[in-house]
Amino acid sequence: SYPALDELARVLAAQPDLRVRIEGHVCCVDPRYTPDAIDEETLEYALSINRARYIRDYLVKRGIAARRLEYAGFGKTRPVAFPERTPDDTQRNRRVELRVIGK
């Protein structure tokens, strides 16, 4: 993902007025029992949030002002493939999306 993140940093650097929200998502959890998946590094049920925060932090290290970047985690509440029937469905739900929130 680093080439894509580096390209995103270049685009954001070239568009200094652009603001985005980084939205993390997960797969494979039953939202009736837990709103998010476990982050194996922190052992918290906050994988989607941590996933988005990591990208925000990466972009900040690449010179993008933190005030231009919001982040949020949505757990498994917004799947693009439902129900997950194949490994490809699982991969499509395990993602980060960017939403333009201002210019």
TORPAZA-669624 format. One record per residue (C-alpha): x, y, z. Coordinates in steps of 0.5 Angstrom, whole numbers. Example, Ala and Ser with C-alpha at 12.3 -4.5 7.8 and 13.67 -1.06 7.14 Angstrom:
// residues 2
<r px="25" py="-9" pz="16"/>
<r px="27" py="-2" pz="14"/>
// end
This chain:
// residues 103
<r px="0" py="0" pz="0"/>
<r px="6" py="5" pz="1"/>
<r px="6" py="7" pz="-7"/>
<r px="-1" py="9" pz="-6"/>
<r px="0" py="12" pz="0"/>
<r px="6" py="16" pz="-3"/>
<r px="2" py="18" pz="-9"/>
<r px="-4" py="20" pz="-4"/>
<r px="1" py="25" pz="0"/>
<r px="3" py="28" pz="-7"/>
<r px="-4" py="29" pz="-9"/>
<r px="-5" py="32" pz="-2"/>
<r px="1" py="37" pz="-2"/>
<r px="-1" py="39" pz="-9"/>
<r px="-8" py="41" pz="-7"/>
<r px="-6" py="45" pz="0"/>
<r px="-14" py="47" pz="1"/>
<r px="-16" py="40" pz="0"/>
<r px="-19" py="36" pz="7"/>
<r px="-20" py="29" pz="7"/>
<r px="-23" py="24" pz="12"/>
<r px="-20" py="17" pz="12"/>
<r px="-25" py="12" pz="14"/>
<r px="-23" py="5" pz="16"/>
<r px="-27" py="-1" pz="15"/>
<r px="-26" py="-9" pz="17"/>
<r px="-29" py="-15" pz="15"/>
<r px="-31" py="-22" pz="19"/>
<r px="-34" py="-20" pz="25"/>
<r px="-41" py="-20" pz="28"/>
<r px="-43" py="-13" pz="29"/>
<r px="-48" py="-16" pz="34"/>
<r px="-43" py="-18" pz="39"/>
<r px="-37" py="-13" pz="38"/>
<r px="-37" py="-6" pz="34"/>
<r px="-30" py="-7" pz="31"/>
<r px="-25" py="-13" pz="30"/>
<r px="-19" py="-14" pz="35"/>
<r px="-12" py="-10" pz="33"/>
<r px="-7" py="-15" pz="34"/>
<r px="-2" py="-10" pz="36"/>
<r px="-6" py="-6" pz="41"/>
<r px="-11" py="-12" pz="43"/>
<r px="-16" py="-7" pz="43"/>
<r px="-23" py="-8" pz="39"/>
<r px="-21" py="-2" pz="35"/>
<r px="-18" py="-4" pz="29"/>
<r px="-22" py="0" pz="24"/>
<r px="-20" py="6" pz="28"/>
<r px="-13" py="4" pz="28"/>
<r px="-13" py="3" pz="21"/>
<r px="-15" py="10" pz="19"/>
<r px="-11" py="13" pz="24"/>
<r px="-4" py="10" pz="22"/>
<r px="-6" py="13" pz="15"/>
<r px="-7" py="19" pz="18"/>
<r px="0" py="19" pz="22"/>
<r px="3" py="17" pz="15"/>
<r px="1" py="22" pz="11"/>
<r px="3" py="27" pz="17"/>
<r px="10" py="24" pz="17"/>
<r px="10" py="26" pz="9"/>
<r px="9" py="33" pz="11"/>
<r px="1" py="34" pz="10"/>
<r px="-2" py="38" pz="16"/>
<r px="-6" py="34" pz="21"/>
<r px="-11" py="39" pz="21"/>
<r px="-13" py="37" pz="14"/>
<r px="-14" py="30" pz="16"/>
<r px="-20" py="27" pz="20"/>
<r px="-20" py="20" pz="21"/>
<r px="-26" py="15" pz="23"/>
<r px="-27" py="8" pz="24"/>
<r px="-34" py="4" pz="22"/>
<r px="-32" py="-3" pz="24"/>
<r px="-36" py="-8" pz="20"/>
<r px="-42" py="-3" pz="19"/>
<r px="-41" py="-1" pz="12"/>
<r px="-39" py="-7" pz="8"/>
<r px="-39" py="-7" pz="1"/>
<r px="-40" py="-14" pz="0"/>
<r px="-45" py="-17" pz="4"/>
<r px="-46" py="-23" pz="6"/>
<r px="-38" py="-24" pz="5"/>
<r px="-39" py="-31" pz="2"/>
<r px="-32" py="-31" pz="-2"/>
<r px="-25" py="-29" pz="0"/>
<r px="-25" py="-23" pz="-5"/>
<r px="-31" py="-21" pz="-1"/>
<r px="-27" py="-21" pz="5"/>
<r px="-22" py="-17" pz="2"/>
<r px="-26" py="-12" pz="-1"/>
<r px="-29" py="-11" pz="6"/>
<r px="-22" py="-10" pz="9"/>
<r px="-21" py="-3" pz="7"/>
<r px="-20" py="4" pz="8"/>
<r px="-23" py="10" pz="4"/>
<r px="-22" py="17" pz="3"/>
<r px="-28" py="22" pz="3"/>
<r px="-27" py="29" pz="1"/>
<r px="-30" py="34" pz="6"/>
<r px="-27" py="41" pz="4"/>
<r px="-23" py="45" pz="0"/>
// end
